[in-house]
Amino acid sequence: MSLKFAFSLIGCLLIANLNSTAADEKNPSTRWESTIQKFEQADKKQSPPKGAILFVGSSSIRLWDLENSFPEHTVINRGFGGSEVADSLFYADRIVTKHQPRQVVMYAGDNDIAHNKTPETVARDFRQFVKKVRQELPNVPIAYIAIKPSLSRWKLAETMKEANALIEQQCEANENLEYIDVWNPMIGKDGKPRPELFRDDGLHLNKKGYTLWNSLVEPVLVDE
């Protein structure tokens, strides 16, 4: 094999790998299929009840002890860490609507902004998520938990606030959409995120952070 041919082959392999990675990033079915299948396998072993409150979104949902946080409600946790709004949209029929929840609560958008998506894109994806869910469940209430301020992503604060504002406008303009503001309660007197609410990584909530969220979300939950 000539040296020129070898370099050419290596170049082609690198391009193919980059294209594959880009495709994975754009295609939720590639990135999250195994995770979604685990949800489906768990459903087969013990099917979640119909008419529950279903929480969906990224790691802030996945790490939330929902049953102990909301003992008076029947809840389903369908959070998968690292996910974006578009991922919940893509899998809505497999992890949301099939359970026929009486209410859907979403937390997503944090990772979207961290991955350089614009506020407009986040708002558009949320609008499409609502549309897809409502095709199957026309009257289901949907609550959106605002993108939270965090220590590790504070440099993205202004972009996150723009996304929150766009989604809040959507919620105000449409029936059965609720915007839950966690941003302002998580900001301290110094105008920055309250450190006592976070784990050591400065991104995920600790027990105190979830206690705050519980108090903000509970009043919005729909009774059975």
C-alpha positions as CSV (number, residue, x, y, z in Angstrom):
1,M,0.0,0.0,0.0
2,S,1.4,3.4,-1.0
3,L,1.8,6.1,1.5
4,K,-0.5,8.4,-0.5
5,F,-3.2,5.7,-0.7
6,A,-2.9,5.1,3.1
7,F,-3.4,8.8,3.9
8,S,-6.3,8.9,1.5
9,L,-7.9,5.9,3.2
10,I,-7.4,7.4,6.6
11,G,-9.0,10.7,5.4
12,C,-12.0,8.9,4.1
13,L,-12.5,7.0,7.4
14,L,-12.2,10.2,9.4
15,I,-14.8,11.9,7.2
16,A,-17.1,8.9,7.5
17,N,-16.8,8.9,11.3
18,L,-17.5,12.6,11.5
19,N,-20.6,12.2,9.3
20,S,-21.8,9.3,11.4
21,T,-21.3,11.3,14.6
22,A,-23.2,14.3,13.1
23,A,-26.0,11.9,12.1
24,D,-26.1,10.5,15.6
25,E,-26.4,14.0,17.1
26,K,-29.3,14.8,14.8
27,N,-31.1,11.5,15.0
28,P,-32.6,10.8,18.5
29,S,-33.4,7.2,17.4
30,T,-29.7,6.5,17.2
31,R,-28.7,8.1,20.4
32,W,-31.6,7.1,22.7
33,E,-33.0,3.9,21.3
34,S,-31.5,1.6,23.9
35,T,-32.8,3.9,26.7
36,I,-36.3,3.9,25.3
37,Q,-36.2,0.2,24.9
38,K,-35.4,-0.1,28.6
39,F,-38.5,1.9,29.4
40,E,-40.6,-0.4,27.2
41,Q,-39.1,-3.5,28.8
42,A,-40.0,-2.2,32.2
43,D,-43.5,-1.4,31.0
44,K,-44.0,-5.0,29.9
45,K,-42.9,-6.3,33.4
46,Q,-45.2,-3.8,35.2
47,S,-47.4,-1.5,33.1
48,P,-47.7,2.0,34.6
49,P,-51.3,3.0,35.4
50,K,-53.3,5.1,33.0
51,G,-54.2,8.6,34.2
52,A,-51.0,9.3,36.0
53,I,-48.9,12.4,35.9
54,L,-46.1,11.8,33.6
55,F,-42.8,13.7,34.0
56,V,-40.5,13.7,30.9
57,G,-37.3,15.4,30.0
58,S,-33.6,15.4,30.9
59,S,-31.5,14.4,33.9
60,S,-33.3,16.8,36.2
61,I,-36.4,14.6,35.7
62,R,-34.5,11.3,35.8
63,L,-32.8,12.1,39.1
64,W,-36.0,13.3,40.8
65,D,-37.5,11.1,43.4
66,L,-41.0,11.8,42.2
67,E,-42.9,9.2,44.3
68,N,-41.6,10.6,47.5
69,S,-41.8,14.2,46.3
70,F,-45.5,13.9,45.4
71,P,-47.0,11.0,47.5
72,E,-50.5,12.1,46.9
73,H,-50.2,11.7,43.1
74,T,-49.6,8.8,40.9
75,V,-46.5,9.6,38.8
76,I,-44.5,8.2,36.0
77,N,-40.8,9.2,35.5
78,R,-39.7,9.2,31.9
79,G,-36.6,11.3,32.2
80,F,-33.5,10.4,30.3
81,G,-30.3,12.2,31.1
82,G,-28.7,14.4,28.5
83,S,-31.8,14.6,26.4
84,E,-33.2,17.7,24.6
85,V,-36.7,18.8,23.9
86,A,-36.5,17.3,20.4
87,D,-35.7,13.9,21.9
88,S,-38.9,13.9,24.0
89,L,-40.8,15.0,20.8
90,F,-39.3,12.2,18.8
91,Y,-40.3,9.5,21.3
92,A,-43.5,11.0,22.5
93,D,-45.6,8.2,21.2
94,R,-43.5,5.6,23.0
95,I,-42.9,7.2,26.4
96,V,-45.7,9.8,26.8
97,T,-49.0,9.3,24.9
98,K,-49.2,5.6,25.2
99,H,-49.6,5.9,29.0
100,Q,-52.6,8.2,28.6
101,P,-51.5,10.5,31.4
102,R,-53.9,13.0,32.9
103,Q,-51.0,15.6,32.9
104,V,-47.6,15.9,31.4
105,V,-44.8,17.8,33.1
106,M,-41.6,18.5,31.1
107,Y,-38.2,19.7,32.0
108,A,-35.9,20.1,29.0
109,G,-34.1,22.8,27.2
110,D,-31.1,23.1,29.5
111,N,-29.0,20.7,27.3
112,D,-30.4,22.3,24.1
113,I,-28.8,25.6,25.0
114,A,-25.6,24.0,26.1
115,H,-25.4,22.3,22.7
116,N,-25.8,25.7,20.9
117,K,-29.4,25.5,20.0
118,T,-31.1,28.9,19.7
119,P,-34.0,30.0,22.0
120,E,-36.2,30.0,18.9
121,T,-35.3,26.4,18.2
122,V,-36.1,25.3,21.8
123,A,-39.4,27.1,21.7
124,R,-40.3,25.6,18.3
125,D,-39.4,22.1,19.5
126,F,-41.6,22.6,22.6
127,R,-44.5,23.8,20.4
128,Q,-44.1,20.6,18.2
129,F,-44.0,18.4,21.3
130,V,-47.3,19.9,22.5
131,K,-48.8,19.4,19.0
132,K,-47.7,15.8,18.9
133,V,-49.0,15.0,22.4
134,R,-52.3,16.8,21.7
135,Q,-52.9,14.8,18.5
136,E,-53.4,11.8,20.8
137,L,-54.5,13.5,23.9
138,P,-56.3,16.7,22.8
139,N,-57.1,18.1,26.3
140,V,-54.2,16.9,28.4
141,P,-52.7,19.7,30.5
142,I,-49.0,20.2,29.9
143,A,-46.7,22.0,32.3
144,Y,-43.2,23.2,31.3
145,I,-40.7,23.7,34.1
146,A,-38.5,26.7,33.1
147,I,-34.9,26.1,32.2
148,K,-33.0,26.5,35.5
149,P,-30.1,28.7,36.2
150,S,-27.0,26.7,37.2
151,L,-23.5,27.5,38.4
152,S,-21.8,25.4,35.7
153,R,-23.8,27.0,32.8
154,W,-24.2,30.5,34.1
155,K,-22.4,31.9,31.0
156,L,-25.5,30.8,29.1
157,A,-27.9,32.6,31.4
158,E,-29.1,35.2,28.9
159,T,-29.8,32.7,26.2
160,M,-31.7,30.5,28.6
161,K,-33.8,33.4,29.8
162,E,-34.7,34.1,26.2
163,A,-35.9,30.5,25.6
164,N,-37.9,30.7,28.9
165,A,-39.6,33.9,27.8
166,L,-40.6,32.4,24.4
167,I,-42.1,29.3,26.0
168,E,-43.8,31.3,28.7
169,Q,-45.5,33.3,26.0
170,Q,-46.7,30.1,24.4
171,C,-48.1,28.9,27.6
172,E,-49.9,32.2,28.3
173,A,-51.5,32.1,24.8
174,N,-52.8,28.6,24.9
175,E,-55.2,26.7,27.1
176,N,-54.0,23.9,29.3
177,L,-50.4,25.0,29.1
178,E,-48.7,26.0,32.3
179,Y,-45.3,27.6,32.7
180,I,-43.6,26.9,36.0
181,D,-41.0,29.6,36.9
182,V,-38.1,28.0,38.8
183,W,-35.6,30.5,37.5
184,N,-36.3,33.4,39.8
185,P,-36.7,31.3,43.0
186,M,-33.2,29.8,42.3
187,I,-31.5,33.1,42.0
188,G,-29.9,34.5,45.2
189,K,-29.6,38.1,46.5
190,D,-26.4,38.5,44.5
191,G,-28.2,37.8,41.2
192,K,-26.6,34.5,40.7
193,P,-27.7,30.8,41.2
194,R,-28.0,29.8,44.8
195,P,-25.0,27.4,45.4
196,E,-26.9,25.5,48.2
197,L,-29.3,24.1,45.7
198,F,-26.8,22.2,43.6
199,R,-24.7,19.0,43.8
200,D,-20.9,19.3,43.5
201,D,-21.1,19.5,39.7
202,G,-22.9,22.8,39.9
203,L,-25.5,21.6,37.4
204,H,-27.7,19.0,39.0
205,L,-30.0,19.7,42.0
206,N,-29.4,18.3,45.4
207,K,-32.0,17.5,48.0
208,K,-32.5,21.1,48.9
209,G,-32.9,22.0,45.2
210,Y,-35.6,19.4,44.7
211,T,-37.4,20.5,47.8
212,L,-37.7,23.9,46.3
213,W,-38.9,22.4,43.0
214,N,-41.4,20.3,44.8
215,S,-43.0,23.4,46.4
216,L,-43.2,25.1,43.0
217,V,-44.5,22.2,41.0
218,E,-47.0,20.8,43.5
219,P,-49.6,23.6,43.1
220,V,-49.7,23.0,39.4
221,L,-50.4,19.3,39.5
222,V,-53.8,18.0,38.5
223,D,-55.7,16.0,41.0
224,E,-57.1,12.6,40.1
